Amino acid sequence: MEFEFVCGWCDADCVVWGEPIVSWWTQKYRVDDFECWNCGTTCTPHDPPWTPAD
Ligand SMILES: [Zn+2]
């Protein structure tokens, strides 16, 4: 599943892949640090909840 993050440096919207973590009781995802497509800065995802990207 993909999520939307806003780059902390240039405010660009970044769509980042969230890796599903398989669990019985809840649906969780793990998002690694991502590189902004616009400015190239490596960003660290903020804490959940995240905005799903359509
Ligand atoms: Zn950026």
mmCIF file of the protein (N, C-alpha, C, O) and its ligand, coordinates in Angstrom:
data_MODEL
# 
_entry.id   MODEL 
# 
loop_
_entity.id 
_entity.type 
_entity.pdbx_number_of_molecules 
1 polymer     1 
2 non-polymer 1 
# 
_entity_poly.entity_id                      1 
_entity_poly.type                           'polypeptide(L)' 
_entity_poly.nstd_linkage                   no 
_entity_poly.nstd_monomer                   no 
_entity_poly.pdbx_seq_one_letter_code       MEFEFVCGWCDADCVVWGEPIVSWWTQKYRVDDFECWNCGTTCTPHDPPWTPAD 
_entity_poly.pdbx_seq_one_letter_code_can   MEFEFVCGWCDADCVVWGEPIVSWWTQKYRVDDFECWNCGTTCTPHDPPWTPAD 
_entity_poly.pdbx_strand_id                 A 
# 
loop_
_entity_poly_seq.entity_id 
_entity_poly_seq.num 
_entity_poly_seq.mon_id 
_entity_poly_seq.hetero 
1 1  MET n 
1 2  GLU n 
1 3  PHE n 
1 4  GLU n 
1 5  PHE n 
1 6  VAL n 
1 7  CYS n 
1 8  GLY n 
1 9  TRP n 
1 10 CYS n 
1 11 ASP n 
1 12 ALA n 
1 13 ASP n 
1 14 CYS n 
1 15 VAL n 
1 16 VAL n 
1 17 TRP n 
1 18 GLY n 
1 19 GLU n 
1 20 PRO n 
1 21 ILE n 
1 22 VAL n 
1 23 SER n 
1 24 TRP n 
1 25 TRP n 
1 26 THR n 
1 27 GLN n 
1 28 LYS n 
1 29 TYR n 
1 30 ARG n 
1 31 VAL n 
1 32 ASP n 
1 33 ASP n 
1 34 PHE n 
1 35 GLU n 
1 36 CYS n 
1 37 TRP n 
1 38 ASN n 
1 39 CYS n 
1 40 GLY n 
1 41 THR n 
1 42 THR n 
1 43 CYS n 
1 44 THR n 
1 45 PRO n 
1 46 HIS n 
1 47 ASP n 
1 48 PRO n 
1 49 PRO n 
1 50 TRP n 
1 51 THR n 
1 52 PRO n 
1 53 ALA n 
1 54 ASP n 
# 
loop_
_struct_asym.id 
_struct_asym.entity_id 
A 1 
B 2 
# 
loop_
_chem_comp.id 
_chem_comp.type 
_chem_comp.mon_nstd_flag 
ALA 'L-peptide linking' y 
ARG 'L-peptide linking' y 
ASN 'L-peptide linking' y 
ASP 'L-peptide linking' y 
CYS 'L-peptide linking' y 
GLN 'L-peptide linking' y 
GLU 'L-peptide linking' y 
GLY 'peptide linking'   y 
HIS 'L-peptide linking' y 
ILE 'L-peptide linking' y 
LYS 'L-peptide linking' y 
MET 'L-peptide linking' y 
PHE 'L-peptide linking' y 
PRO 'L-peptide linking' y 
SER 'L-peptide linking' y 
THR 'L-peptide linking' y 
TRP 'L-peptide linking' y 
TYR 'L-peptide linking' y 
VAL 'L-peptide linking' y 
ZN  non-polymer         . 
# 
_pdbx_entity_nonpoly.entity_id   2 
_pdbx_entity_nonpoly.name        ? 
_pdbx_entity_nonpoly.comp_id     ZN 
# 
_pdbx_nonpoly_scheme.asym_id         B 
_pdbx_nonpoly_scheme.entity_id       2 
_pdbx_nonpoly_scheme.mon_id          ZN 
_pdbx_nonpoly_scheme.ndb_seq_num     1 
_pdbx_nonpoly_scheme.pdb_seq_num     101 
_pdbx_nonpoly_scheme.auth_seq_num    101 
_pdbx_nonpoly_scheme.pdb_mon_id      ZN 
_pdbx_nonpoly_scheme.auth_mon_id     ZN 
_pdbx_nonpoly_scheme.pdb_strand_id   A 
_pdbx_nonpoly_scheme.pdb_ins_code    . 
# 
loop_
_atom_site.group_PDB 
_atom_site.id 
_atom_site.type_symbol 
_atom_site.label_atom_id 
_atom_site.label_alt_id 
_atom_site.label_comp_id 
_atom_site.label_asym_id 
_atom_site.label_entity_id 
_atom_site.label_seq_id 
_atom_site.pdbx_PDB_ins_code 
_atom_site.Cartn_x 
_atom_site.Cartn_y 
_atom_site.Cartn_z 
_atom_site.occupancy 
_atom_site.B_iso_or_equiv 
_atom_site.pdbx_formal_charge 
_atom_site.auth_seq_id 
_atom_site.auth_comp_id 
_atom_site.auth_asym_id 
_atom_site.auth_atom_id 
_atom_site.pdbx_PDB_model_num 
ATOM   1   N  N  . MET A 1 1  ? 0.842  -1.187  0.000  1.00 0.00 ? 1   MET A N  1 
ATOM   2   C  CA . MET A 1 1  ? 0.000  0.000   0.000  1.00 0.00 ? 1   MET A CA 1 
ATOM   3   C  C  . MET A 1 1  ? 0.881  1.243   0.000  1.00 0.00 ? 1   MET A C  1 
ATOM   4   O  O  . MET A 1 1  ? 1.948  1.267   0.614  1.00 0.00 ? 1   MET A O  1 
ATOM   5   N  N  . GLU A 1 2  ? 0.415  2.270   -0.699 1.00 0.00 ? 2   GLU A N  1 
ATOM   6   C  CA . GLU A 1 2  ? 1.211  3.485   -0.797 1.00 0.00 ? 2   GLU A CA 1 
ATOM   7   C  C  . GLU A 1 2  ? 0.611  4.592   0.059  1.00 0.00 ? 2   GLU A C  1 
ATOM   8   O  O  . GLU A 1 2  ? -0.605 4.699   0.220  1.00 0.00 ? 2   GLU A O  1 
ATOM   9   N  N  . PHE A 1 3  ? 1.500  5.408   0.600  1.00 0.00 ? 3   PHE A N  1 
ATOM   10  C  CA . PHE A 1 3  ? 1.083  6.508   1.457  1.00 0.00 ? 3   PHE A CA 1 
ATOM   11  C  C  . PHE A 1 3  ? 1.657  7.813   0.945  1.00 0.00 ? 3   PHE A C  1 
ATOM   12  O  O  . PHE A 1 3  ? 2.660  7.850   0.233  1.00 0.00 ? 3   PHE A O  1 
ATOM   13  N  N  . GLU A 1 4  ? 0.984  8.876   1.332  1.00 0.00 ? 4   GLU A N  1 
ATOM   14  C  CA . GLU A 1 4  ? 1.438  10.202  0.933  1.00 0.00 ? 4   GLU A CA 1 
ATOM   15  C  C  . GLU A 1 4  ? 2.174  10.877  2.077  1.00 0.00 ? 4   GLU A C  1 
ATOM   16  O  O  . GLU A 1 4  ? 1.685  10.914  3.206  1.00 0.00 ? 4   GLU A O  1 
ATOM   17  N  N  . PHE A 1 5  ? 3.334  11.402  1.783  1.00 0.00 ? 5   PHE A N  1 
ATOM   18  C  CA . PHE A 1 5  ? 4.084  12.186  2.748  1.00 0.00 ? 5   PHE A CA 1 
ATOM   19  C  C  . PHE A 1 5  ? 4.460  13.517  2.108  1.00 0.00 ? 5   PHE A C  1 
ATOM   20  O  O  . PHE A 1 5  ? 4.611  13.625  0.891  1.00 0.00 ? 5   PHE A O  1 
ATOM   21  N  N  . VAL A 1 6  ? 4.605  14.512  2.952  1.00 0.00 ? 6   VAL A N  1 
ATOM   22  C  CA . VAL A 1 6  ? 5.038  15.816  2.460  1.00 0.00 ? 6   VAL A CA 1 
ATOM   23  C  C  . VAL A 1 6  ? 6.494  16.004  2.849  1.00 0.00 ? 6   VAL A C  1 
ATOM   24  O  O  . VAL A 1 6  ? 6.865  15.851  4.013  1.00 0.00 ? 6   VAL A O  1 
ATOM   25  N  N  . CYS A 1 7  ? 7.306  16.335  1.869  1.00 0.00 ? 7   CYS A N  1 
ATOM   26  C  CA . CYS A 1 7  ? 8.722  16.564  2.123  1.00 0.00 ? 7   CYS A CA 1 
ATOM   27  C  C  . CYS A 1 7  ? 8.893  17.725  3.104  1.00 0.00 ? 7   CYS A C  1 
ATOM   28  O  O  . CYS A 1 7  ? 8.271  18.776  2.950  1.00 0.00 ? 7   CYS A O  1 
ATOM   29  N  N  . GLY A 1 8  ? 9.734  17.525  4.102  1.00 0.00 ? 8   GLY A N  1 
ATOM   30  C  CA . GLY A 1 8  ? 9.945  18.554  5.095  1.00 0.00 ? 8   GLY A CA 1 
ATOM   31  C  C  . GLY A 1 8  ? 10.795 19.716  4.583  1.00 0.00 ? 8   GLY A C  1 
ATOM   32  O  O  . GLY A 1 8  ? 10.873 20.760  5.230  1.00 0.00 ? 8   GLY A O  1 
ATOM   33  N  N  . TRP A 1 9  ? 11.422 19.541  3.440  1.00 0.00 ? 9   TRP A N  1 
ATOM   34  C  CA . TRP A 1 9  ? 12.322 20.562  2.908  1.00 0.00 ? 9   TRP A CA 1 
ATOM   35  C  C  . TRP A 1 9  ? 11.661 21.413  1.848  1.00 0.00 ? 9   TRP A C  1 
ATOM   36  O  O  . TRP A 1 9  ? 11.826 22.633  1.837  1.00 0.00 ? 9   TRP A O  1 
ATOM   37  N  N  . CYS A 1 10 ? 10.909 20.781  0.951  1.00 0.00 ? 10  CYS A N  1 
ATOM   38  C  CA . CYS A 1 10 ? 10.361 21.540  -0.177 1.00 0.00 ? 10  CYS A CA 1 
ATOM   39  C  C  . CYS A 1 10 ? 8.842  21.433  -0.280 1.00 0.00 ? 10  CYS A C  1 
ATOM   40  O  O  . CYS A 1 10 ? 8.249  21.980  -1.211 1.00 0.00 ? 10  CYS A O  1 
ATOM   41  N  N  . ASP A 1 11 ? 8.202  20.737  0.664  1.00 0.00 ? 11  ASP A N  1 
ATOM   42  C  CA . ASP A 1 11 ? 6.737  20.616  0.682  1.00 0.00 ? 11  ASP A CA 1 
ATOM   43  C  C  . ASP A 1 11 ? 6.164  19.843  -0.495 1.00 0.00 ? 11  ASP A C  1 
ATOM   44  O  O  . ASP A 1 11 ? 4.961  19.913  -0.746 1.00 0.00 ? 11  ASP A O  1 
ATOM   45  N  N  . ALA A 1 12 ? 6.985  19.117  -1.212 1.00 0.00 ? 12  ALA A N  1 
ATOM   46  C  CA . ALA A 1 12 ? 6.460  18.310  -2.309 1.00 0.00 ? 12  ALA A CA 1 
ATOM   47  C  C  . ALA A 1 12 ? 5.754  17.083  -1.742 1.00 0.00 ? 12  ALA A C  1 
ATOM   48  O  O  . ALA A 1 12 ? 6.170  16.527  -0.726 1.00 0.00 ? 12  ALA A O  1 
ATOM   49  N  N  . ASP A 1 13 ? 4.688  16.673  -2.406 1.00 0.00 ? 13  ASP A N  1 
ATOM   50  C  CA . ASP A 1 13 ? 4.005  15.443  -2.025 1.00 0.00 ? 13  ASP A CA 1 
ATOM   51  C  C  . ASP A 1 13 ? 4.776  14.245  -2.554 1.00 0.00 ? 13  ASP A C  1 
ATOM   52  O  O  . ASP A 1 13 ? 5.069  14.158  -3.747 1.00 0.00 ? 13  ASP A O  1 
ATOM   53  N  N  . CYS A 1 14 ? 5.098  13.334  -1.666 1.00 0.00 ? 14  CYS A N  1 
ATOM   54  C  CA . CYS A 1 14 ? 5.813  12.128  -2.055 1.00 0.00 ? 14  CYS A CA 1 
ATOM   55  C  C  . CYS A 1 14 ? 4.936  10.919  -1.780 1.00 0.00 ? 14  CYS A C  1 
ATOM   56  O  O  . CYS A 1 14 ? 4.367  10.795  -0.695 1.00 0.00 ? 14  CYS A O  1 
ATOM   57  N  N  . VAL A 1 15 ? 4.825  10.040  -2.744 1.00 0.00 ? 15  VAL A N  1 
ATOM   58  C  CA . VAL A 1 15 ? 4.102  8.790   -2.570 1.00 0.00 ? 15  VAL A CA 1 
ATOM   59  C  C  . VAL A 1 15 ? 5.121  7.701   -2.276 1.00 0.00 ? 15  VAL A C  1 
ATOM   60  O  O  . VAL A 1 15 ? 6.031  7.452   -3.067 1.00 0.00 ? 15  VAL A O  1 
ATOM   61  N  N  . VAL A 1 16 ? 4.954  7.061   -1.134 1.00 0.00 ? 16  VAL A N  1 
ATOM   62  C  CA . VAL A 1 16 ? 5.954  6.119   -0.652 1.00 0.00 ? 16  VAL A CA 1 
ATOM   63  C  C  . VAL A 1 16 ? 5.296  4.764   -0.411 1.00 0.00 ? 16  VAL A C  1 
ATOM   64  O  O  . VAL A 1 16 ? 4.196  4.684   0.136  1.00 0.00 ? 16  VAL A O  1 
ATOM   65  N  N  . TRP A 1 17 ? 5.964  3.732   -0.814 1.00 0.00 ? 17  TRP A N  1 
ATOM   66  C  CA . TRP A 1 17 ? 5.466  2.380   -0.620 1.00 0.00 ? 17  TRP A CA 1 
ATOM   67  C  C  . TRP A 1 17 ? 5.583  1.964   0.841  1.00 0.00 ? 17  TRP A C  1 
ATOM   68  O  O  . TRP A 1 17 ? 6.641  2.104   1.455  1.00 0.00 ? 17  TRP A O  1 
ATOM   69  N  N  . GLY A 1 18 ? 4.487  1.451   1.389  1.00 0.00 ? 18  GLY A N  1 
ATOM   70  C  CA . GLY A 1 18 ? 4.490  0.907   2.745  1.00 0.00 ? 18  GLY A CA 1 
ATOM   71  C  C  . GLY A 1 18 ? 4.458  -0.607  2.691  1.00 0.00 ? 18  GLY A C  1 
ATOM   72  O  O  . GLY A 1 18 ? 3.566  -1.202  2.087  1.00 0.00 ? 18  GLY A O  1 
ATOM   73  N  N  . GLU A 1 19 ? 5.430  -1.214  3.320  1.00 0.00 ? 19  GLU A N  1 
ATOM   74  C  CA . GLU A 1 19 ? 5.533  -2.674  3.316  1.00 0.00 ? 19  GLU A CA 1 
ATOM   75  C  C  . GLU A 1 19 ? 4.556  -3.245  4.345  1.00 0.00 ? 19  GLU A C  1 
ATOM   76  O  O  . GLU A 1 19 ? 4.637  -2.893  5.522  1.00 0.00 ? 19  GLU A O  1 
ATOM   77  N  N  . PRO A 1 20 ? 3.636  -4.118  3.929  1.00 0.00 ? 20  PRO A N  1 
ATOM   78  C  CA . PRO A 1 20 ? 2.687  -4.682  4.899  1.00 0.00 ? 20  PRO A CA 1 
ATOM   79  C  C  . PRO A 1 20 ? 3.407  -5.556  5.927  1.00 0.00 ? 20  PRO A C  1 
ATOM   80  O  O  . PRO A 1 20 ? 4.286  -6.350  5.590  1.00 0.00 ? 20  PRO A O  1 
ATOM   81  N  N  . ILE A 1 21 ? 3.013  -5.389  7.171  1.00 0.00 ? 21  ILE A N  1 
ATOM   82  C  CA . ILE A 1 21 ? 3.497  -6.256  8.237  1.00 0.00 ? 21  ILE A CA 1 
ATOM   83  C  C  . ILE A 1 21 ? 2.353  -7.193  8.590  1.00 0.00 ? 21  ILE A C  1 
ATOM   84  O  O  . ILE A 1 21 ? 1.315  -6.759  9.089  1.00 0.00 ? 21  ILE A O  1 
ATOM   85  N  N  . VAL A 1 22 ? 2.547  -8.458  8.334  1.00 0.00 ? 22  VAL A N  1 
ATOM   86  C  CA . VAL A 1 22 ? 1.463  -9.417  8.531  1.00 0.00 ? 22  VAL A CA 1 
ATOM   87  C  C  . VAL A 1 22 ? 1.249  -9.647  10.024 1.00 0.00 ? 22  VAL A C  1 
ATOM   88  O  O  . VAL A 1 22 ? 2.180  -9.938  10.776 1.00 0.00 ? 22  VAL A O  1 
ATOM   89  N  N  . SER A 1 23 ? -0.003 -9.507  10.418 1.00 0.00 ? 23  SER A N  1 
ATOM   90  C  CA . SER A 1 23 ? -0.351 -9.646  11.821 1.00 0.00 ? 23  SER A CA 1 
ATOM   91  C  C  . SER A 1 23 ? -1.810 -10.064 11.913 1.00 0.00 ? 23  SER A C  1 
ATOM   92  O  O  . SER A 1 23 ? -2.610 -9.706  11.049 1.00 0.00 ? 23  SER A O  1 
ATOM   93  N  N  . TRP A 1 24 ? -2.157 -10.797 12.921 1.00 0.00 ? 24  TRP A N  1 
ATOM   94  C  CA . TRP A 1 24 ? -3.516 -11.314 13.066 1.00 0.00 ? 24  TRP A CA 1 
ATOM   95  C  C  . TRP A 1 24 ? -4.498 -10.243 13.480 1.00 0.00 ? 24  TRP A C  1 
ATOM   96  O  O  . TRP A 1 24 ? -5.643 -10.231 13.027 1.00 0.00 ? 24  TRP A O  1 
ATOM   97  N  N  . TRP A 1 25 ? -4.063 -9.361  14.322 1.00 0.00 ? 25  TRP A N  1 
ATOM   98  C  CA . TRP A 1 25 ? -5.009 -8.474  14.992 1.00 0.00 ? 25  TRP A CA 1 
ATOM   99  C  C  . TRP A 1 25 ? -5.032 -7.056  14.427 1.00 0.00 ? 25  TRP A C  1 
ATOM   100 O  O  . TRP A 1 25 ? -5.942 -6.286  14.732 1.00 0.00 ? 25  TRP A O  1 
ATOM   101 N  N  . THR A 1 26 ? -4.083 -6.718  13.643 1.00 0.00 ? 26  THR A N  1 
ATOM   102 C  CA . THR A 1 26 ? -4.082 -5.357  13.123 1.00 0.00 ? 26  THR A CA 1 
ATOM   103 C  C  . THR A 1 26 ? -3.327 -5.304  11.810 1.00 0.00 ? 26  THR A C  1 
ATOM   104 O  O  . THR A 1 26 ? -2.490 -6.156  11.512 1.00 0.00 ? 26  THR A O  1 
ATOM   105 N  N  . GLN A 1 27 ? -3.642 -4.290  11.042 1.00 0.00 ? 27  GLN A N  1 
ATOM   106 C  CA . GLN A 1 27 ? -2.981 -4.095  9.769  1.00 0.00 ? 27  GLN A CA 1 
ATOM   107 C  C  . GLN A 1 27 ? -1.960 -2.978  9.925  1.00 0.00 ? 27  GLN A C  1 
ATOM   108 O  O  . GLN A 1 27 ? -2.309 -1.829  10.194 1.00 0.00 ? 27  GLN A O  1 
ATOM   109 N  N  . LYS A 1 28 ? -0.731 -3.329  9.757  1.00 0.00 ? 28  LYS A N  1 
ATOM   110 C  CA . LYS A 1 28 ? 0.318  -2.332  9.920  1.00 0.00 ? 28  LYS A CA 1 
ATOM   111 C  C  . LYS A 1 28 ? 1.203  -2.292  8.690  1.00 0.00 ? 28  LYS A C  1 
ATOM   112 O  O  . LYS A 1 28 ? 1.263  -3.229  7.894  1.00 0.00 ? 28  LYS A O  1 
ATOM   113 N  N  . TYR A 1 29 ? 1.877  -1.183  8.571  1.00 0.00 ? 29  TYR A N  1 
ATOM   114 C  CA . TYR A 1 29 ? 2.795  -1.013  7.454  1.00 0.00 ? 29  TYR A CA 1 
ATOM   115 C  C  . TYR A 1 29 ? 4.088  -0.413  7.960  1.00 0.00 ? 29  TYR A C  1 
ATOM   116 O  O  . TYR A 1 29 ? 4.131  0.296   8.965  1.00 0.00 ? 29  TYR A O  1 
ATOM   117 N  N  . ARG A 1 30 ? 5.134  -0.725  7.227  1.00 0.00 ? 30  ARG A N  1 
ATOM   118 C  CA . ARG A 1 30 ? 6.433  -0.166  7.574  1.00 0.00 ? 30  ARG A CA 1 
ATOM   119 C  C  . ARG A 1 30 ? 6.911  0.671   6.395  1.00 0.00 ? 30  ARG A C  1 
ATOM   120 O  O  . ARG A 1 30 ? 6.922  0.210   5.253  1.00 0.00 ? 30  ARG A O  1 
ATOM   121 N  N  . VAL A 1 31 ? 7.302  1.896   6.686  1.00 0.00 ? 31  VAL A N  1 
ATOM   122 C  CA . VAL A 1 31 ? 7.808  2.772   5.639  1.00 0.00 ? 31  VAL A CA 1 
ATOM   123 C  C  . VAL A 1 31 ? 9.246  3.146   5.964  1.00 0.00 ? 31  VAL A C  1 
ATOM   124 O  O  . VAL A 1 31 ? 9.536  3.675   7.037  1.00 0.00 ? 31  VAL A O  1 
ATOM   125 N  N  . ASP A 1 32 ? 10.112 2.876   5.056  1.00 0.00 ? 32  ASP A N  1 
ATOM   126 C  CA . ASP A 1 32 ? 11.519 3.240   5.235  1.00 0.00 ? 32  ASP A CA 1 
ATOM   127 C  C  . ASP A 1 32 ? 11.729 4.710   4.901  1.00 0.00 ? 32  ASP A C  1 
ATOM   128 O  O  . ASP A 1 32 ? 10.847 5.367   4.347  1.00 0.00 ? 32  ASP A O  1 
ATOM   129 N  N  . ASP A 1 33 ? 12.885 5.206   5.240  1.00 0.00 ? 33  ASP A N  1 
ATOM   130 C  CA . ASP A 1 33 ? 13.265 6.540   4.783  1.00 0.00 ? 33  ASP A CA 1 
ATOM   131 C  C  . ASP A 1 33 ? 13.123 6.598   3.265  1.00 0.00 ? 33  ASP A C  1 
ATOM   132 O  O  . ASP A 1 33 ? 13.421 5.633   2.561  1.00 0.00 ? 33  ASP A O  1 
ATOM   133 N  N  . PHE A 1 34 ? 12.671 7.722   2.788  1.00 0.00 ? 34  PHE A N  1 
ATOM   134 C  CA . PHE A 1 34 ? 12.467 7.827   1.342  1.00 0.00 ? 34  PHE A CA 1 
ATOM   135 C  C  . PHE A 1 34 ? 13.165 9.064   0.809  1.00 0.00 ? 34  PHE A C  1 
ATOM   136 O  O  . PHE A 1 34 ? 13.451 10.010  1.543  1.00 0.00 ? 34  PHE A O  1 
ATOM   137 N  N  . GLU A 1 35 ? 13.428 9.030   -0.469 1.00 0.00 ? 35  GLU A N  1 
ATOM   138 C  CA . GLU A 1 35 ? 14.096 10.155  -1.121 1.00 0.00 ? 35  GLU A CA 1 
ATOM   139 C  C  . GLU A 1 35 ? 13.058 10.990  -1.848 1.00 0.00 ? 35  GLU A C  1 
ATOM   140 O  O  . GLU A 1 35 ? 12.299 10.475  -2.669 1.00 0.00 ? 35  GLU A O  1 
ATOM   141 N  N  . CYS A 1 36 ? 13.030 12.258  -1.549 1.00 0.00 ? 36  CYS A N  1 
ATOM   142 C  CA . CYS A 1 36 ? 12.072 13.153  -2.198 1.00 0.00 ? 36  CYS A CA 1 
ATOM   143 C  C  . CYS A 1 36 ? 12.357 13.222  -3.694 1.00 0.00 ? 36  CYS A C  1 
ATOM   144 O  O  . CYS A 1 36 ? 13.494 13.419  -4.122 1.00 0.00 ? 36  CYS A O  1 
ATOM   145 N  N  . TRP A 1 37 ? 11.288 13.052  -4.478 1.00 0.00 ? 37  TRP A N  1 
ATOM   146 C  CA . TRP A 1 37 ? 11.462 13.073  -5.940 1.00 0.00 ? 37  TRP A CA 1 
ATOM   147 C  C  . TRP A 1 37 ? 11.826 14.461  -6.427 1.00 0.00 ? 37  TRP A C  1 
ATOM   148 O  O  . TRP A 1 37 ? 12.424 14.616  -7.492 1.00 0.00 ? 37  TRP A O  1 
ATOM   149 N  N  . ASN A 1 38 ? 11.464 15.478  -5.641 1.00 0.00 ? 38  ASN A N  1 
ATOM   150 C  CA . ASN A 1 38 ? 11.627 16.848  -6.111 1.00 0.00 ? 38  ASN A CA 1 
ATOM   151 C  C  . ASN A 1 38 ? 13.004 17.418  -5.768 1.00 0.00 ? 38  ASN A C  1 
ATOM   152 O  O  . ASN A 1 38 ? 13.680 17.977  -6.632 1.00 0.00 ? 38  ASN A O  1 
ATOM   153 N  N  . CYS A 1 39 ? 13.418 17.275  -4.506 1.00 0.00 ? 39  CYS A N  1 
ATOM   154 C  CA . CYS A 1 39 ? 14.669 17.905  -4.081 1.00 0.00 ? 39  CYS A CA 1 
ATOM   155 C  C  . CYS A 1 39 ? 15.751 16.887  -3.749 1.00 0.00 ? 39  CYS A C  1 
ATOM   156 O  O  . CYS A 1 39 ? 16.904 17.261  -3.535 1.00 0.00 ? 39  CYS A O  1 
ATOM   157 N  N  . GLY A 1 40 ? 15.395 15.600  -3.702 1.00 0.00 ? 40  GLY A N  1 
ATOM   158 C  CA . GLY A 1 40 ? 16.406 14.574  -3.503 1.00 0.00 ? 40  GLY A CA 1 
ATOM   159 C  C  . GLY A 1 40 ? 16.825 14.378  -2.066 1.00 0.00 ? 40  GLY A C  1 
ATOM   160 O  O  . GLY A 1 40 ? 17.729 13.590  -1.790 1.00 0.00 ? 40  GLY A O  1 
ATOM   161 N  N  . THR A 1 41 ? 16.183 15.080  -1.139 1.00 0.00 ? 41  THR A N  1 
ATOM   162 C  CA . THR A 1 41 ? 16.518 14.924  0.269  1.00 0.00 ? 41  THR A CA 1 
ATOM   163 C  C  . THR A 1 41 ? 15.971 13.604  0.802  1.00 0.00 ? 41  THR A C  1 
ATOM   164 O  O  . THR A 1 41 ? 14.867 13.194  0.445  1.00 0.00 ? 41  THR A O  1 
ATOM   165 N  N  . THR A 1 42 ? 16.732 12.954  1.639  1.00 0.00 ? 42  THR A N  1 
ATOM   166 C  CA . THR A 1 42 ? 16.246 11.749  2.301  1.00 0.00 ? 42  THR A CA 1 
ATOM   167 C  C  . THR A 1 42 ? 15.402 12.160  3.501  1.00 0.00 ? 42  THR A C  1 
ATOM   168 O  O  . THR A 1 42 ? 15.875 12.846  4.406  1.00 0.00 ? 42  THR A O  1 
ATOM   169 N  N  . CYS A 1 43 ? 14.139 11.725  3.491  1.00 0.00 ? 43  CYS A N  1 
ATOM   170 C  CA . CYS A 1 43 ? 13.196 12.106  4.537  1.00 0.00 ? 43  CYS A CA 1 
ATOM   171 C  C  . CYS A 1 43 ? 12.857 10.887  5.391  1.00 0.00 ? 43  CYS A C  1 
ATOM   172 O  O  . CYS A 1 43 ? 12.822 9.758   4.901  1.00 0.00 ? 43  CYS A O  1 
ATOM   173 N  N  . THR A 1 44 ? 12.612 11.133  6.661  1.00 0.00 ? 44  THR A N  1 
ATOM   174 C  CA . THR A 1 44 ? 12.168 10.087  7.571  1.00 0.00 ? 44  THR A CA 1 
ATOM   175 C  C  . THR A 1 44 ? 10.665 10.240  7.776  1.00 0.00 ? 44  THR A C  1 
ATOM   176 O  O  . THR A 1 44 ? 10.198 11.328  8.114  1.00 0.00 ? 44  THR A O  1 
ATOM   177 N  N  . PRO A 1 45 ? 9.897  9.162   7.577  1.00 0.00 ? 45  PRO A N  1 
ATOM   178 C  CA . PRO A 1 45 ? 8.442  9.264   7.729  1.00 0.00 ? 45  PRO A CA 1 
ATOM   179 C  C  . PRO A 1 45 ? 8.060  9.695   9.146  1.00 0.00 ? 45  PRO A C  1 
ATOM   180 O  O  . PRO A 1 45 ? 8.691  9.293   10.123 1.00 0.00 ? 45  PRO A O  1 
ATOM   181 N  N  . HIS A 1 46 ? 7.035  10.503  9.235  1.00 0.00 ? 46  HIS A N  1 
ATOM   182 C  CA . HIS A 1 46 ? 6.499  10.856  10.550 1.00 0.00 ? 46  HIS A CA 1 
ATOM   183 C  C  . HIS A 1 46 ? 5.742  9.668   11.112 1.00 0.00 ? 46  HIS A C  1 
ATOM   184 O  O  . HIS A 1 46 ? 5.553  8.662   10.428 1.00 0.00 ? 46  HIS A O  1 
ATOM   185 N  N  . ASP A 1 47 ? 5.310  9.784   12.353 1.00 0.00 ? 47  ASP A N  1 
ATOM   186 C  CA . ASP A 1 47 ? 4.584  8.696   12.992 1.00 0.00 ? 47  ASP A CA 1 
ATOM   187 C  C  . ASP A 1 47 ? 3.209  8.528   12.357 1.00 0.00 ? 47  ASP A C  1 
ATOM   188 O  O  . ASP A 1 47 ? 2.640  9.501   11.863 1.00 0.00 ? 47  ASP A O  1 
ATOM   189 N  N  . PRO A 1 48 ? 2.659  7.305   12.359 1.00 0.00 ? 48  PRO A N  1 
ATOM   190 C  CA . PRO A 1 48 ? 1.290  7.101   11.878 1.00 0.00 ? 48  PRO A CA 1 
ATOM   191 C  C  . PRO A 1 48 ? 0.301  7.883   12.736 1.00 0.00 ? 48  PRO A C  1 
ATOM   192 O  O  . PRO A 1 48 ? 0.658  8.266   13.851 1.00 0.00 ? 48  PRO A O  1 
ATOM   193 N  N  . PRO A 1 49 ? -0.911 8.138   12.282 1.00 0.00 ? 49  PRO A N  1 
ATOM   194 C  CA . PRO A 1 49 ? -1.493 7.648   11.025 1.00 0.00 ? 49  PRO A CA 1 
ATOM   195 C  C  . PRO A 1 49 ? -0.965 8.386   9.795  1.00 0.00 ? 49  PRO A C  1 
ATOM   196 O  O  . PRO A 1 49 ? -0.595 9.559   9.842  1.00 0.00 ? 49  PRO A O  1 
ATOM   197 N  N  . TRP A 1 50 ? -0.950 7.650   8.716  1.00 0.00 ? 50  TRP A N  1 
ATOM   198 C  CA . TRP A 1 50 ? -0.477 8.187   7.446  1.00 0.00 ? 50  TRP A CA 1 
ATOM   199 C  C  . TRP A 1 50 ? -1.654 8.333   6.493  1.00 0.00 ? 50  TRP A C  1 
ATOM   200 O  O  . TRP A 1 50 ? -2.713 7.737   6.692  1.00 0.00 ? 50  TRP A O  1 
ATOM   201 N  N  . THR A 1 51 ? -1.454 9.117   5.480  1.00 0.00 ? 51  THR A N  1 
ATOM   202 C  CA . THR A 1 51 ? -2.495 9.333   4.488  1.00 0.00 ? 51  THR A CA 1 
ATOM   203 C  C  . THR A 1 51 ? -2.320 8.360   3.336  1.00 0.00 ? 51  THR A C  1 
ATOM   204 O  O  . THR A 1 51 ? -1.308 8.404   2.636  1.00 0.00 ? 51  THR A O  1 
ATOM   205 N  N  . PRO A 1 52 ? -3.300 7.475   3.128  1.00 0.00 ? 52  PRO A N  1 
ATOM   206 C  CA . PRO A 1 52 ? -3.180 6.556   1.994  1.00 0.00 ? 52  PRO A CA 1 
ATOM   207 C  C  . PRO A 1 52 ? -3.202 7.316   0.672  1.00 0.00 ? 52  PRO A C  1 
ATOM   208 O  O  . PRO A 1 52 ? -3.949 8.281   0.512  1.00 0.00 ? 52  PRO A O  1 
ATOM   209 N  N  . ALA A 1 53 ? -2.399 6.882   -0.249 1.00 0.00 ? 53  ALA A N  1 
ATOM   210 C  CA . ALA A 1 53 ? -2.382 7.484   -1.585 1.00 0.00 ? 53  ALA A CA 1 
ATOM   211 C  C  . ALA A 1 53 ? -3.291 6.692   -2.492 1.00 0.00 ? 53  ALA A C  1 
ATOM   212 O  O  . ALA A 1 53 ? -3.246 5.462   -2.514 1.00 0.00 ? 53  ALA A O  1 
ATOM   213 N  N  . ASP A 1 54 ? -4.113 7.397   -3.238 1.00 0.00 ? 54  ASP A N  1 
ATOM   214 C  CA . ASP A 1 54 ? -5.023 6.715   -4.161 1.00 0.00 ? 54  ASP A CA 1 
ATOM   215 C  C  . ASP A 1 54 ? -4.293 6.341   -5.435 1.00 0.00 ? 54  ASP A C  1 
ATOM   216 O  O  . ASP A 1 54 ? -4.889 5.757   -6.340 1.00 0.00 ? 54  ASP A O  1 
HETATM 217 ZN ZN . ZN  B 2 .  ? 11.736 17.645  -1.198 1.00 0.00 2 101 ZN  A ZN 1 
# 
